[in-house]
Amino acid sequence: MGETAGYFVVRRKAVPEVLLKVIEAKRLLESERVLTVQEAVDAVGISRSSFYKYKDDIFQFHDNSQGTTFTMAFQMDDEPGLLSDALKVIAECRANILTIHQSIPINGIANLSLSVQLLQNTGDLSGMMEELEGLKGVHHVKILAKE
Protein backbone atom coordinates (compact mmCIF):
# COMPACT_ATOMS: atom_id res chain seq x y z
CA MET A 1 0.00 0.00 0.00
CA GLY A 2 1.48 3.35 -1.05
CA GLU A 3 2.00 6.05 1.53
CA THR A 4 -0.10 9.18 1.12
CA ALA A 5 0.22 12.36 3.10
CA GLY A 6 -2.97 12.39 5.14
CA TYR A 7 -4.15 15.02 7.54
CA PHE A 8 -5.82 14.24 10.83
CA VAL A 9 -7.44 16.10 13.66
CA VAL A 10 -6.76 14.28 16.91
CA ARG A 11 -7.37 15.13 20.53
CA ARG A 12 -4.39 16.47 22.44
CA LYS A 13 -4.31 13.38 24.69
CA ALA A 14 -3.69 11.17 21.63
CA VAL A 15 -0.67 13.16 20.43
CA PRO A 16 2.74 11.81 21.52
CA GLU A 17 4.52 14.09 23.95
CA VAL A 18 7.45 14.69 21.60
CA LEU A 19 5.07 16.25 19.04
CA LEU A 20 3.53 18.51 21.67
CA LYS A 21 7.03 19.62 22.62
CA VAL A 22 7.82 20.36 18.97
CA ILE A 23 4.75 22.61 18.85
CA GLU A 24 5.88 24.36 22.02
CA ALA A 25 9.41 24.85 20.65
CA LYS A 26 7.96 26.35 17.45
CA ARG A 27 5.78 28.65 19.54
CA LEU A 28 8.83 29.82 21.52
CA LEU A 29 10.71 30.55 18.30
CA GLU A 30 7.74 32.41 16.79
CA SER A 31 7.29 34.51 19.91
CA GLU A 32 11.01 35.38 19.82
CA ARG A 33 11.37 34.47 23.50
CA VAL A 34 14.24 32.29 22.33
CA LEU A 35 16.46 33.07 19.36
CA THR A 36 17.86 29.68 18.39
CA VAL A 37 16.50 26.20 17.82
CA GLN A 38 18.94 24.91 20.43
CA GLU A 39 17.50 27.27 23.06
CA ALA A 40 13.95 26.23 22.14
CA VAL A 41 14.60 22.49 22.31
CA ASP A 42 16.53 22.87 25.56
CA ALA A 43 13.58 24.77 27.04
CA VAL A 44 11.06 22.05 26.15
CA GLY A 45 13.33 19.05 26.69
CA ILE A 46 13.69 17.45 23.26
CA SER A 47 16.61 16.89 20.92
CA ARG A 48 17.31 19.06 17.88
CA SER A 49 16.96 15.97 15.69
CA SER A 50 13.41 15.38 17.03
CA PHE A 51 12.54 19.01 16.35
CA TYR A 52 13.81 18.91 12.77
CA LYS A 53 12.23 15.51 12.14
CA TYR A 54 8.70 16.71 13.01
CA LYS A 55 8.67 20.53 12.70
CA ASP A 56 7.16 20.57 9.21
CA ASP A 57 4.52 17.95 9.99
CA ILE A 58 2.81 19.23 13.15
CA PHE A 59 0.78 22.40 13.54
CA GLN A 60 -1.53 23.57 16.23
CA PHE A 61 -5.16 23.47 15.09
CA HIS A 62 -7.28 26.56 15.60
CA ASP A 63 -11.05 26.44 15.14
CA ASN A 64 -11.07 30.08 14.11
CA SER A 65 -8.97 29.60 10.98
CA GLN A 66 -11.00 32.11 8.94
CA GLY A 67 -8.66 34.87 7.82
CA THR A 68 -5.64 32.64 8.43
CA THR A 69 -2.94 32.88 5.78
CA PHE A 70 -0.94 29.81 4.83
CA THR A 71 2.26 29.92 2.81
CA MET A 72 2.86 26.71 0.89
CA ALA A 73 5.88 25.48 -1.04
CA PHE A 74 5.58 23.15 -4.01
CA GLN A 75 8.01 21.23 -6.15
CA MET A 76 6.46 20.39 -9.49
CA ASP A 77 7.34 19.35 -13.01
CA ASP A 78 7.71 22.13 -15.55
CA GLU A 79 4.67 21.10 -17.59
CA PRO A 80 2.18 23.37 -19.33
CA GLY A 81 -1.05 23.61 -17.35
CA LEU A 82 0.22 22.14 -14.08
CA LEU A 83 0.30 25.48 -12.26
CA SER A 84 -3.17 26.19 -13.62
CA ASP A 85 -4.38 22.83 -12.26
CA ALA A 86 -3.00 23.64 -8.81
CA LEU A 87 -4.63 27.08 -8.82
CA LYS A 88 -7.92 25.49 -9.89
CA VAL A 89 -7.83 23.17 -6.86
CA ILE A 90 -7.35 26.16 -4.56
CA ALA A 91 -10.09 28.14 -6.31
CA GLU A 92 -12.53 25.22 -6.08
CA CYS A 93 -11.84 25.10 -2.34
CA ARG A 94 -12.80 28.81 -2.24
CA ALA A 95 -9.53 29.98 -0.70
CA ASN A 96 -8.16 33.41 -1.59
CA ILE A 97 -4.79 33.31 -3.39
CA LEU A 98 -2.72 36.25 -2.13
CA THR A 99 0.69 35.68 -3.75
CA ILE A 100 2.23 33.36 -6.32
CA HIS A 101 5.93 33.02 -6.98
CA GLN A 102 7.37 30.40 -9.31
CA SER A 103 11.09 30.00 -9.80
CA ILE A 104 12.72 29.42 -13.15
CA PRO A 105 12.65 25.64 -13.64
CA ILE A 106 15.93 23.81 -13.18
CA ASN A 107 16.28 20.31 -14.64
CA GLY A 108 12.55 20.29 -15.41
CA ILE A 109 11.49 21.02 -11.81
CA ALA A 110 9.96 24.33 -10.68
CA ASN A 111 9.65 25.58 -7.13
CA LEU A 112 6.45 27.41 -6.34
CA SER A 113 5.47 29.48 -3.32
CA LEU A 114 1.81 30.37 -2.72
CA SER A 115 0.19 32.39 0.02
CA VAL A 116 -3.45 31.47 0.51
CA GLN A 117 -6.01 33.06 2.82
CA LEU A 118 -8.82 30.95 4.27
CA LEU A 119 -12.21 32.61 4.10
CA GLN A 120 -15.50 31.91 5.85
CA ASN A 121 -16.68 29.74 2.96
CA THR A 122 -13.34 27.99 2.31
CA GLY A 123 -13.64 24.23 2.09
CA ASP A 124 -11.61 21.59 3.87
CA LEU A 125 -7.91 22.55 4.00
CA SER A 126 -6.86 18.93 4.50
CA GLY A 127 -8.77 17.84 1.40
CA MET A 128 -7.27 20.68 -0.59
CA MET A 129 -3.72 19.71 0.44
CA GLU A 130 -4.33 16.06 -0.43
CA GLU A 131 -5.75 17.01 -3.82
CA LEU A 132 -2.75 19.26 -4.54
CA GLU A 133 -0.33 16.50 -3.53
CA GLY A 134 -2.23 14.09 -5.79
CA LEU A 135 -1.83 16.16 -8.95
CA LYS A 136 0.27 14.37 -11.56
CA GLY A 137 3.61 16.16 -11.74
CA VAL A 138 3.49 17.60 -8.21
CA HIS A 139 6.34 16.10 -6.18
CA HIS A 140 6.01 17.91 -2.90
CA VAL A 141 3.61 20.27 -1.10
CA LYS A 142 4.48 21.63 2.31
CA ILE A 143 2.97 24.29 4.56
CA LEU A 144 5.84 26.64 5.39
CA ALA A 145 4.04 29.15 7.59
CA LYS A 146 0.71 30.08 9.05
CA GLU A 147 -0.37 33.52 10.23
Backbone as a printed PyTorch tensor [residue, N CA C, xyz], in Angstrom:
tensor([[[  0.8450,  -1.1720,   0.0000],
         [  0.0000,   0.0000,   0.0000],
         [  0.8950,   1.2400,   0.0000]],

        [[  0.6720,   2.1460,  -0.9480],
         [  1.4780,   3.3540,  -1.0540],
         [  1.1640,   4.3430,   0.0480]],

        [[  2.1760,   5.0610,   0.4760],
         [  1.9990,   6.0540,   1.5340],
         [  1.4640,   7.3480,   0.9360]],

        [[  0.4110,   7.8760,   1.5320],
         [ -0.0990,   9.1800,   1.1180],
         [ -0.0060,  10.1050,   2.3110]],

        [[  0.1450,  11.3730,   2.0300],
         [  0.2220,  12.3620,   3.1010],
         [ -1.1910,  12.6920,   3.5290]],

        [[ -1.6310,  12.1190,   4.6320],
         [ -2.9690,  12.3910,   5.1360],
         [ -2.9150,  13.4250,   6.2330]],

        [[ -4.0390,  14.0290,   6.4890],
         [ -4.1460,  15.0200,   7.5360],
         [ -5.2020,  14.5360,   8.5120]],

        [[ -4.9410,  14.7230,   9.7910],
         [ -5.8210,  14.2450,  10.8280],
         [ -6.0490,  15.3320,  11.8630]],

        [[ -7.1870,  15.2910,  12.4800],
         [ -7.4400,  16.0990,  13.6590],
         [ -7.6000,  15.1000,  14.7920]],

        [[ -6.7190,  15.1990,  15.7700],
         [ -6.7600,  14.2820,  16.9090],
         [ -6.8160,  15.0850,  18.2020]],

        [[ -7.3520,  14.4670,  19.2290],
         [ -7.3690,  15.1260,  20.5330],
         [ -5.9550,  15.1830,  21.0920]],

        [[ -5.7150,  16.2340,  21.8710],
         [ -4.3900,  16.4660,  22.4450],
         [ -3.8820,  15.2390,  23.1910]],

        [[ -4.7500,  14.5340,  23.8980],
         [ -4.3130,  13.3840,  24.6950],
         [ -3.8110,  12.2300,  23.8250]],

        [[ -4.1370,  12.2350,  22.5330],
         [ -3.6900,  11.1730,  21.6350],
         [ -2.3750,  11.5080,  20.9310]],

        [[ -1.8920,  12.7300,  21.1080],
         [ -0.6680,  13.1610,  20.4340],
         [  0.5380,  12.8130,  21.3070]],

        [[  1.5360,  12.1320,  20.7400],
         [  2.7370,  11.8060,  21.5240],
         [  3.3870,  13.0750,  22.0830]],

        [[  3.9500,  12.9340,  23.2610],
         [  4.5230,  14.0870,  23.9530],
         [  5.6000,  14.7910,  23.1460]],

        [[  6.3920,  14.0510,  22.3890],
         [  7.4490,  14.6890,  21.6040],
         [  6.8510,  15.6730,  20.5960]],

        [[  5.6980,  15.3510,  20.0090],
         [  5.0680,  16.2510,  19.0410],
         [  4.5320,  17.5050,  19.7250]],

        [[  3.9930,  17.3380,  20.9210],
         [  3.5290,  18.5090,  21.6730],
         [  4.7060,  19.4260,  22.0130]],

        [[  5.8440,  18.8220,  22.3110],
         [  7.0320,  19.6190,  22.6240],
         [  7.5770,  20.3210,  21.3770]],

        [[  7.4270,  19.7000,  20.2200],
         [  7.8220,  20.3640,  18.9690],
         [  6.9520,  21.5920,  18.7480]],

        [[  5.6550,  21.4690,  18.9800],
         [  4.7470,  22.6140,  18.8470],
         [  5.1540,  23.7240,  19.8070]],

        [[  5.4760,  23.3590,  21.0330],
         [  5.8820,  24.3600,  22.0240],
         [  7.1890,  25.0340,  21.6120]],

        [[  8.1390,  24.2620,  21.1020],
         [  9.4110,  24.8480,  20.6470],
         [  9.1670,  25.8110,  19.4890]],

        [[  8.2830,  25.4530,  18.5600],
         [  7.9580,  26.3460,  17.4460],
         [  7.3140,  27.6290,  17.9600]],

        [[  6.4380,  27.4870,  18.9630],
         [  5.7790,  28.6550,  19.5400],
         [  6.8060,  29.5810,  20.1940]],

        [[  7.7750,  29.0110,  20.9040],
         [  8.8320,  29.8190,  21.5200],
         [  9.6360,  30.5790,  20.4650]],

        [[  9.9560,  29.9020,  19.3680],
         [ 10.7150,  30.5520,  18.3040],
         [  9.9000,  31.6620,  17.6430]],

        [[  8.6100,  31.4100,  17.4120],
         [  7.7440,  32.4130,  16.7870],
         [  7.5530,  33.6340,  17.6770]],

        [[  7.5020,  33.4100,  18.9770],
         [  7.2930,  34.5120,  19.9100],
         [  8.5760,  35.2990,  20.1680]],

        [[  9.6870,  34.7690,  19.6550],
         [ 11.0080,  35.3830,  19.8180],
         [ 11.4620,  35.4380,  21.2730]],

        [[ 10.8720,  34.5670,  22.1260],
         [ 11.3670,  34.4680,  23.4980],
         [ 12.6920,  33.7350,  23.5360]],

        [[ 12.9320,  32.9210,  22.5200],
         [ 14.2360,  32.2950,  22.3250],
         [ 14.6650,  32.6120,  20.9000]],

        [[ 15.9650,  32.6540,  20.6760],
         [ 16.4570,  33.0680,  19.3650],
         [ 16.9640,  31.9170,  18.5120]],

        [[ 17.3010,  30.7960,  19.1560],
         [ 17.8600,  29.6810,  18.3870],
         [ 17.0450,  28.4180,  18.6150]],

        [[ 17.1530,  27.4990,  17.6760],
         [ 16.4960,  26.2020,  17.8190],
         [ 17.0440,  25.4840,  19.0460]],

        [[ 18.3400,  25.5750,  19.2700],
         [ 18.9380,  24.9070,  20.4290],
         [ 18.3200,  25.4090,  21.7310]],

        [[ 18.1370,  26.7240,  21.8590],
         [ 17.5010,  27.2750,  23.0630],
         [ 16.0690,  26.7550,  23.2030]],

        [[ 15.3410,  26.6830,  22.0980],
         [ 13.9480,  26.2270,  22.1420],
         [ 13.8580,  24.7640,  22.5600]],

        [[ 14.6840,  23.9110,  21.9630],
         [ 14.6020,  22.4890,  22.3100],
         [ 15.0950,  22.2280,  23.7260]],

        [[ 16.0840,  22.9940,  24.1790],
         [ 16.5280,  22.8660,  25.5630],
         [ 15.4070,  23.2490,  26.5230]],

        [[ 14.6570,  24.2990,  26.1750],
         [ 13.5750,  24.7740,  27.0390],
         [ 12.4430,  23.7590,  27.1670]],

        [[ 12.1740,  23.0040,  26.0990],
         [ 11.0560,  22.0550,  26.1470],
         [ 11.5000,  20.6250,  26.4090]],

        [[ 12.8080,  20.3690,  26.3370],
         [ 13.3250,  19.0490,  26.6930],
         [ 13.2820,  18.0110,  25.5930]],

        [[ 13.5810,  18.4210,  24.3520],
         [ 13.6950,  17.4500,  23.2630],
         [ 15.0210,  17.6890,  22.5450]],

        [[ 15.3740,  16.7490,  21.6800],
         [ 16.6110,  16.8950,  20.9160],
         [ 16.3550,  17.7320,  19.6600]],

        [[ 17.4380,  18.3060,  19.1450],
         [ 17.3120,  19.0580,  17.8810],
         [ 16.8660,  18.1380,  16.7590]],

        [[ 17.3360,  16.8970,  16.7580],
         [ 16.9560,  15.9710,  15.6890],
         [ 15.4520,  15.6840,  15.7310]],

        [[ 14.8650,  15.5730,  16.9300],
         [ 13.4120,  15.3810,  17.0320],
         [ 12.6760,  16.5980,  16.5040]],

        [[ 13.1760,  17.7840,  16.8350],
         [ 12.5450,  19.0080,  16.3530],
         [ 12.5460,  19.0460,  14.8320]],

        [[ 13.7100,  18.8330,  14.2310],
         [ 13.8100,  18.9100,  12.7740],
         [ 13.0440,  17.7780,  12.0840]],

        [[ 12.9490,  16.6350,  12.7370],
         [ 12.2260,  15.5070,  12.1430],
         [ 10.7390,  15.8190,  12.0000]],

        [[ 10.1480,  16.5270,  12.9720],
         [  8.6970,  16.7140,  13.0080],
         [  8.2100,  18.1380,  12.7530]],

        [[  9.1030,  19.1320,  12.7220],
         [  8.6670,  20.5310,  12.7010],
         [  7.7730,  20.8870,  11.5220]],

        [[  7.9640,  20.2450,  10.3880],
         [  7.1560,  20.5690,   9.2090],
         [  5.8680,  19.7600,   9.1240]],

        [[  5.6690,  18.8440,  10.0660],
         [  4.5170,  17.9500,   9.9870],
         [  3.4870,  18.1510,  11.0870]],

        [[  3.7540,  19.0190,  12.0520],
         [  2.8080,  19.2250,  13.1520],
         [  2.5180,  20.7090,  13.3090]],

        [[  1.2310,  21.0320,  13.3650],
         [  0.7810,  22.4040,  13.5400],
         [ -0.3460,  22.3980,  14.5510]],

        [[ -0.4290,  23.4430,  15.3030],
         [ -1.5320,  23.5740,  16.2340],
         [ -2.7920,  23.9100,  15.4510]],

        [[ -3.8870,  23.2350,  15.7610],
         [ -5.1590,  23.4730,  15.0940],
         [ -5.9140,  24.5710,  15.8160]],

        [[ -6.4570,  25.4950,  15.0420],
         [ -7.2840,  26.5570,  15.5990],
         [ -8.6410,  26.5170,  14.9240]],

        [[ -9.7080,  26.4580,  15.7080],
         [-11.0540,  26.4380,  15.1440],
         [-11.3610,  27.6990,  14.3590]],

        [[-10.7710,  28.8020,  14.7590],
         [-11.0650,  30.0750,  14.1110],
         [-10.0520,  30.3560,  13.0050]],

        [[ -9.9890,  29.4540,  12.0200],
         [ -8.9720,  29.5950,  10.9770],
         [ -9.3660,  30.5880,   9.8920]],

        [[-10.6020,  31.1100,   9.9270],
         [-11.0020,  32.1080,   8.9410],
         [-10.0520,  33.2940,   9.0150]],

        [[ -9.5900,  33.7560,   7.8690],
         [ -8.6550,  34.8670,   7.8230],
         [ -7.2110,  34.4330,   7.9730]],

        [[ -6.9860,  33.1590,   8.2920],
         [ -5.6350,  32.6350,   8.4320],
         [ -4.9690,  32.5660,   7.0680]],

        [[ -3.7130,  32.9460,   7.0180],
         [ -2.9440,  32.8770,   5.7850],
         [ -1.9230,  31.7540,   5.8990]],

        [[ -1.9040,  30.8940,   4.9000],
         [ -0.9380,  29.8080,   4.8270],
         [  0.0110,  30.0920,   3.6790]],

        [[  1.2880,  29.8600,   3.8920],
         [  2.2600,  29.9170,   2.8090],
         [  2.7030,  28.4920,   2.5360]],

        [[  2.5410,  28.0850,   1.2900],
         [  2.8550,  26.7150,   0.8900],
         [  3.9850,  26.7100,  -0.1310]],

        [[  4.8110,  25.6730,  -0.0690],
         [  5.8800,  25.4780,  -1.0400],
         [  5.5890,  24.2070,  -1.8240]],

        [[  5.7960,  24.2770,  -3.1170],
         [  5.5800,  23.1490,  -4.0140],
         [  6.8700,  22.8600,  -4.7710]],

        [[  7.0610,  21.6120,  -5.1230],
         [  8.0090,  21.2300,  -6.1550],
         [  7.1900,  20.5020,  -7.1960]],

        [[  7.2960,  20.9670,  -8.4430],
         [  6.4610,  20.3870,  -9.4860],
         [  7.2110,  20.3430, -10.8100]],

        [[  6.7660,  19.4340, -11.6750],
         [  7.3400,  19.3530, -13.0070],
         [  7.0290,  20.6260, -13.7740]],

        [[  7.9220,  20.9730, -14.6660],
         [  7.7130,  22.1260, -15.5470],
         [  6.8950,  21.6550, -16.7490]],

        [[  5.5820,  21.5590, -16.5570],
         [  4.6680,  21.0960, -17.5940],
         [  3.5860,  22.1340, -17.8070]],

        [[  3.2620,  22.4120, -19.0590],
         [  2.1810,  23.3720, -19.3290],
         [  0.8800,  22.9390, -18.6470]],

        [[  0.2510,  23.8690, -17.9700],
         [ -1.0490,  23.6120, -17.3470],
         [ -1.0110,  23.1070, -15.9240]],

        [[  0.1600,  22.6920, -15.4270],
         [  0.2210,  22.1370, -14.0760],
         [ -0.0250,  23.2100, -13.0200]],

        [[  0.5600,  24.3860, -13.1900],
         [  0.2970,  25.4840, -12.2560],
         [ -1.1870,  25.8460, -12.2910]],

        [[ -1.7450,  25.8890, -13.4710],
         [ -3.1750,  26.1860, -13.6190],
         [ -4.0310,  25.1540, -12.8830]],

        [[ -3.6490,  23.8820, -12.9680],
         [ -4.3810,  22.8270, -12.2590],
         [ -4.3290,  23.0250, -10.7520]],

        [[ -3.1510,  23.4010, -10.2450],
         [ -3.0020,  23.6380,  -8.8070],
         [ -3.8460,  24.8290,  -8.3720]],

        [[ -3.8230,  25.8910,  -9.1540],
         [ -4.6260,  27.0760,  -8.8240],
         [ -6.1210,  26.7650,  -8.8730]],

        [[ -6.5090,  25.8920,  -9.7910],
         [ -7.9230,  25.4930,  -9.8930],
         [ -8.3740,  24.7530,  -8.6300]],

        [[ -7.5110,  23.8880,  -8.1010],
         [ -7.8340,  23.1690,  -6.8590],
         [ -8.0840,  24.1640,  -5.7310]],

        [[ -7.2230,  25.1570,  -5.6240],
         [ -7.3530,  26.1630,  -4.5610],
         [ -8.6240,  26.9880,  -4.7680]],

        [[ -8.8910,  27.3610,  -6.0100],
         [-10.0880,  28.1430,  -6.3070],
         [-11.3540,  27.3470,  -6.0130]],

        [[-11.3630,  26.0710,  -6.3400],
         [-12.5290,  25.2230,  -6.0780],
         [-12.7700,  25.0530,  -4.5790]],

        [[-11.7110,  25.1830,  -3.7970],
         [-11.8370,  25.1040,  -2.3360],
         [-12.2690,  26.4550,  -1.7560]],

        [[-12.3580,  27.4540,  -2.6120],
         [-12.8020,  28.8100,  -2.2430],
         [-11.8410,  29.4780,  -1.2590]],

        [[-10.5460,  29.2630,  -1.4630],
         [ -9.5310,  29.9840,  -0.6970],
         [ -9.0560,  31.1580,  -1.5530]],

        [[ -8.6000,  32.2030,  -0.9070],
         [ -8.1600,  33.4090,  -1.5890],
         [ -6.6520,  33.3510,  -1.8100]],

        [[ -6.2110,  33.3370,  -3.0690],
         [ -4.7930,  33.3130,  -3.3860],
         [ -4.2570,  34.7340,  -3.2620]],

        [[ -3.2840,  34.9280,  -2.3700],
         [ -2.7180,  36.2510,  -2.1300],
         [ -1.4570,  36.5000,  -2.9450]],

        [[ -0.5540,  35.5230,  -2.9790],
         [  0.6860,  35.6810,  -3.7450],
         [  1.0280,  34.3800,  -4.4380]],

        [[  1.7150,  34.5100,  -5.5720],
         [  2.2270,  33.3590,  -6.3220],
         [  3.6430,  33.7170,  -6.7610]],

        [[  4.5710,  32.8210,  -6.4860],
         [  5.9300,  33.0160,  -6.9760],
         [  6.4430,  31.6750,  -7.4640]],

        [[  6.8000,  31.6180,  -8.7530],
         [  7.3700,  30.3970,  -9.3100],
         [  8.7790,  30.6910,  -9.7730]],

        [[  9.7040,  29.8280,  -9.3770],
         [ 11.0920,  29.9970,  -9.7950],
         [ 11.2590,  29.5510, -11.2410]],

        [[ 12.3720,  29.9250, -11.8260],
         [ 12.7180,  29.4210, -13.1510],
         [ 13.0390,  27.9390, -12.9880]],

        [[ 12.4170,  27.0840, -13.7830],
         [ 12.6490,  25.6410, -13.6410],
         [ 14.1110,  25.2640, -13.8740]],

        [[ 14.5850,  24.3530, -13.0480],
         [ 15.9330,  23.8090, -13.1840],
         [ 15.7940,  22.3060, -13.3100]],

        [[ 16.3750,  21.7490, -14.3630],
         [ 16.2800,  20.3060, -14.6370],
         [ 14.8250,  19.8330, -14.6850]],

        [[ 13.9450,  20.6720, -15.2230],
         [ 12.5490,  20.2880, -15.4130],
         [ 11.6920,  20.3680, -14.1650]],

        [[ 12.2370,  20.9080, -13.0670],
         [ 11.4910,  21.0210, -11.8100],
         [ 11.3920,  22.5010, -11.4320]],

        [[ 10.1900,  22.9460, -11.1140],
         [  9.9610,  24.3260, -10.6810],
         [  9.5920,  24.3360,  -9.2080]],

        [[ 10.0520,  25.3540,  -8.5120],
         [  9.6520,  25.5820,  -7.1300],
         [  8.6100,  26.6830,  -7.1330]],

        [[  7.5630,  26.4820,  -6.3660],
         [  6.4470,  27.4100,  -6.3350],
         [  6.1370,  27.7580,  -4.8930]],

        [[  5.8980,  29.0180,  -4.6390],
         [  5.4710,  29.4750,  -3.3180],
         [  4.1240,  30.1730,  -3.4880]],

        [[  3.1530,  29.7820,  -2.6870],
         [  1.8140,  30.3650,  -2.7190],
         [  1.4080,  30.7990,  -1.3300]],

        [[  0.8220,  31.9760,  -1.2260],
         [  0.1880,  32.3920,   0.0200],
         [ -1.3110,  32.3760,  -0.2140]],

        [[ -2.0200,  31.6930,   0.6610],
         [ -3.4530,  31.4700,   0.5090],
         [ -4.1510,  31.8750,   1.7910]],

        [[ -5.2280,  32.6440,   1.6610],
         [ -6.0140,  33.0600,   2.8230],
         [ -7.2930,  32.2240,   2.8810]],

        [[ -7.5780,  31.6880,   4.0680],
         [ -8.8150,  30.9550,   4.2680],
         [ -9.9350,  31.9420,   4.5690]],

        [[-11.0550,  31.7430,   3.9190],
         [-12.2120,  32.6100,   4.0980],
         [-13.3130,  31.8540,   4.8190]],

        [[-14.3970,  32.5390,   5.1300],
         [-15.5030,  31.9130,   5.8480],
         [-16.0790,  30.7260,   5.0770]],

        [[-16.0950,  30.8150,   3.7560],
         [-16.6830,  29.7400,   2.9560],
         [-15.6360,  28.8060,   2.3440]],

        [[-14.3880,  28.8840,   2.8170],
         [-13.3350,  27.9950,   2.3150],
         [-13.6380,  26.5700,   2.7380]],

        [[-13.4140,  25.6450,   1.8130],
         [-13.6390,  24.2330,   2.0940],
         [-12.5740,  23.6460,   3.0010]],

        [[-12.4990,  22.3510,   3.0070],
         [-11.6050,  21.5910,   3.8690],
         [-10.1460,  21.7520,   3.4450]],

        [[ -9.3210,  22.3440,   4.3040],
         [ -7.9080,  22.5530,   4.0010],
         [ -7.1850,  21.2260,   3.7990]],

        [[ -7.4950,  20.2420,   4.6140],
         [ -6.8610,  18.9340,   4.4990],
         [ -7.1480,  18.3130,   3.1380]],

        [[ -8.4030,  18.3770,   2.7130],
         [ -8.7690,  17.8360,   1.4050],
         [ -8.0730,  18.5740,   0.2780]],

        [[ -7.9500,  19.8880,   0.4190],
         [ -7.2720,  20.6840,  -0.5910],
         [ -5.8010,  20.2680,  -0.6980]],

        [[ -5.1360,  20.1090,   0.4430],
         [ -3.7200,  19.7090,   0.4400],
         [ -3.5490,  18.3320,  -0.1960]],

        [[ -4.4310,  17.3990,   0.1410],
         [ -4.3320,  16.0600,  -0.4300],
         [ -4.5540,  16.0910,  -1.9380]],

        [[ -5.4970,  16.9060,  -2.3830],
         [ -5.7500,  17.0130,  -3.8170],
         [ -4.5500,  17.6320,  -4.5340]],

        [[ -3.9480,  18.6550,  -3.9400],
         [ -2.7510,  19.2650,  -4.5360],
         [ -1.6120,  18.2530,  -4.6220]],

        [[ -1.4000,  17.5020,  -3.5450],
         [ -0.3340,  16.4990,  -3.5300],
         [ -0.5910,  15.3810,  -4.5250]],

        [[ -1.8680,  15.1540,  -4.8660],
         [ -2.2300,  14.0880,  -5.7890],
         [ -2.1640,  14.4680,  -7.2570]],

        [[ -1.9220,  15.7360,  -7.5510],
         [ -1.8330,  16.1560,  -8.9500],
         [ -0.6210,  15.5060,  -9.6140]],

        [[ -0.8330,  14.9800, -10.8190],
         [  0.2680,  14.3650, -11.5650],
         [  1.3030,  15.4410, -11.8900]],

        [[  2.5340,  15.2080, -11.4980],
         [  3.6110,  16.1590, -11.7360],
         [  3.9820,  16.9770, -10.5090]],

        [[  3.1600,  16.9100,  -9.4550],
         [  3.4950,  17.6030,  -8.2050],
         [  4.2600,  16.6150,  -7.3340]],

        [[  5.4750,  16.9890,  -6.9550],
         [  6.3370,  16.0980,  -6.1790],
         [  6.2270,  16.3290,  -4.6800]],

        [[  5.9050,  17.5700,  -4.3220],
         [  6.0050,  17.9050,  -2.8980],
         [  5.1570,  19.1460,  -2.6310]],

        [[  4.3450,  19.0960,  -1.5790],
         [  3.6120,  20.2700,  -1.1030],
         [  3.8240,  20.3340,   0.3930]],

        [[  4.1960,  21.5050,   0.8780],
         [  4.4750,  21.6340,   2.3080],
         [  3.9810,  22.9950,   2.7840]],

        [[  3.3580,  23.0140,   3.9420],
         [  2.9720,  24.2870,   4.5550],
         [  4.2050,  24.8390,   5.2560]],

        [[  4.6420,  26.0150,   4.8150],
         [  5.8390,  26.6420,   5.3890],
         [  5.5090,  27.5090,   6.5950]],

        [[  4.3750,  28.2050,   6.5190],
         [  4.0430,  29.1510,   7.5850],
         [  2.5460,  29.3310,   7.6630]],

        [[  2.1200,  29.7890,   8.8130],
         [  0.7080,  30.0770,   9.0500],
         [  0.6400,  31.3390,   9.8900]],

        [[ -0.1970,  32.2760,   9.4670],
         [ -0.3690,  33.5230,  10.2300],
         [ -1.8140,  33.6600,  10.6410]]])
